[in-house]
């Protein structure tokens, strides 16, 4: 069966990986604004990642919850300032490189449907439409909106159904974070590892990546040849 669609991960795949060093600096500034110890703030933020990625906490609610856990109370101005820092970081993280846009354009010219699945907080879908990347994505799927995240089969099903294709007609391309490739395979897709620099991420040790035996690419531009070969 020929492949009709490619579903991509976002960070580390279509755009650069989420920089741990850069985001830690943002979180340090947030802690200063709130007047709380940075190490404890950093820990509390880590504890609320799941709720943020499942849409259980908005950015504002998350700051209130983190402060509650730390025995602090933020006023409206402090909340707005910290959320602004987060938002600006997110906006600046969705930067599409020229070579990736060229590759996506070529894939679409070849008749492929393009999807996206990303585990993310609510800021990503808010700023995604502003990114040049949006024009290439036929079906963007955000965990915070669907209230389910990779590697659950349900989120892959949402994506391929919106693309109106069968899972066997889909390639899934990602950098292997959070067992996303295993999840794609379980959903019936052919997973492809996009090799990425893992020196500045929160999860540098990924068993799935380290033990990967399947198809792997270094650049998105390699996909056209792979699709042709698999046809």
N, C-alpha and C positions, 0 to 999 in steps of 0.2 A: 504494500500500500504506500503510495507516494506521500511525502510529508506536505501538509498544507499550512502549517502554522508553527511559529516559534514563540515560546513564552520565555521571557527573560526575568531574572532577578534584577534588582536595581543597583544597590551599592556593591562595588567590587566587580561589577559586570558591565553595566551600561555607563555608569559614572564611577568616579574614584571611590575607594572604600571610605567609610566613615572613620575619620582620623581620631584615634584615641587621644593623642597629645593635644590636638586642637580643641576637642570637646572638653577635655579635662580643664583646660584654661578657661573655657566658658563657664564651666561649673564652679570653678574657683571664684570667678567674678560674681556669679549668682549667690554663692554663699556669703560673700562680703556684703552684698546688697541686703541680704536677709539677716545679717549679723549672727550667723551660726558657724560653728567650726567646720572647715572644709572637709576633713576626713569623714566626719559623721554625715555631712550632707551628701558626699559622694556615695557613701554606703547606702543611705536611704534612697537616693535616686536609682541606684542599681536594683533595689528591692521593689521598686514600682514599675520597672521596665515592662513586665508582663501585662499589668493593668493598662499601661499606656498603649501598648501595641494591640491590645484587644478592644480598645475604645472605651474602657471602663472609667478612665480618668482623662478629662481634658487637661490642657497645659496648666490652666489656672487651678483646677481641682488638685492636680498633682502637687503643685507648690504648697497648697494648703495642707495636703496630706503629709508631705515631707516635713513641713514645719510642725505639725501635730506630733509626729513621731519623735521629733527632736525637742519637744517641749517649748516651742517658740510660736509666735503668732505674727503673721505678716499683714501689713495694711495694704490697701488697694494699690497704692503707688509702688510699693515693693514688689507686689505680685506682677503688676504690669511691666516693670523694669526687667524682672527676671525672665518673664515670658518673651519679651522683646529680644533679649539676648539669644534665647533658644531659637526663636523664629528666624532671626538673621543668620544664625549658623546653618539652619536647615535650608533656607533659601539659597545660600551660597554653596551648599553641598550638592545641589542638583545641577551640575555643570556638564553639558554635553560636549565632548570633544569632536572636532571636525571629522576625524577619521571614523568615529562611531556613527555620526550622522550620515556619512557617505555609505557606510556598510548597511545601515538600516534602510536607507533609500533604495539601494540596490536590491535588497531582499524583497521590499514591497514591489519594486518594478518586476520582479520575478514571480509575482502573484502570491507571495506568502502573507498570511495574516500574522500580525504581531501583537502579542500580549505581554503583560507585566504582572508579576506577583511580588509584593514586597511586604515584609514585616516592618511596621513603622508606627510612629505616633501620628496624631491628627494634623501636625504641621505639614507633613509630606503631601497628602492630597490637597491641602489648601494652596500650596505653592506650585504643585506639579503643573497645573495648566499654564503657568507663566513660563515654564521651561521649554526650550526648543524641542526637547525630547517628546513632548506631548503630541506633536503632529504625526509622529510615527507609530504611536501606540493605539491600536484599535480597541483594546480592552484592558484598561488598567485596573488592577485589583489590589486594594489596600487592606491589610489585616485589621486596622483600627475601624474601618467602615464595615467590614464583613463579620467582625467579632470572632474570627478564627485565623490562625496563623500557620505558616509552614512549620513542620512537615505534614500537617493534617491533610488527608486526601480531599477533604471538603473544599479547601481553598483552591486546589488545582482544578477541581470539578467546576467551580464557579468560573474560572478563567476559560477553560476550553468550551464550556457551554455558551459563554458570551461570544466566543469566536465562531460558534456554530460549526465546530469540528469534533471529531472523535478523539479520545486521548491517544489512540494509536497513530493518529495523523499529526501529533505534536512532538516537537523537540523542546526540551527544557534546558535552558542555559543559565548556570549560576556558578558562583565562586565557592560553593560548598558549605556555606555557613548554616548552622542549625539543622543539619541533616536534610537540607532541601533537595539534594539530588536523589537520596533514598526515597523521599516523599514523592518526588516526581515519578520515579520508577514504579512505586506502589500504586500510583494513580493511573498507570498504563502508558506513560510517556517515555521517550528515549532521552535520558539525561546526558548532558554534555558539561564537563567541567571547564569553566573559564578560569585559567590560572591567574592569580592575583597576588600582589605584594601583601603579605600578612604581618609585616614587621610593626605596623602601627594600627592594629585593630584590637578589640576587646577579647576576641577569641582566636588567638594565633594558632592554637593546637587543635586541628580539626582531623580526627581519625579518618573520616570519610575522604578527605583530600589526600592525606598521607598514604592511604591504602588504595587510591583510585586506580582501577584497571580499565575504565571505559574510555570513550572518546574525550580528548582534551584539546583546548585551543588556547592560544596566547592573545589572539586578537579577534574581534567580532567579524572582521573582514574575511576570516577563514571559513565562515559559515556557508557562503554561497557554494563553494566547492564541495563542502561536506554534504549539503542538501542534494546537489547533483549526483554525487557518488552514491548516496543512499537511495536514489530514485529507482 
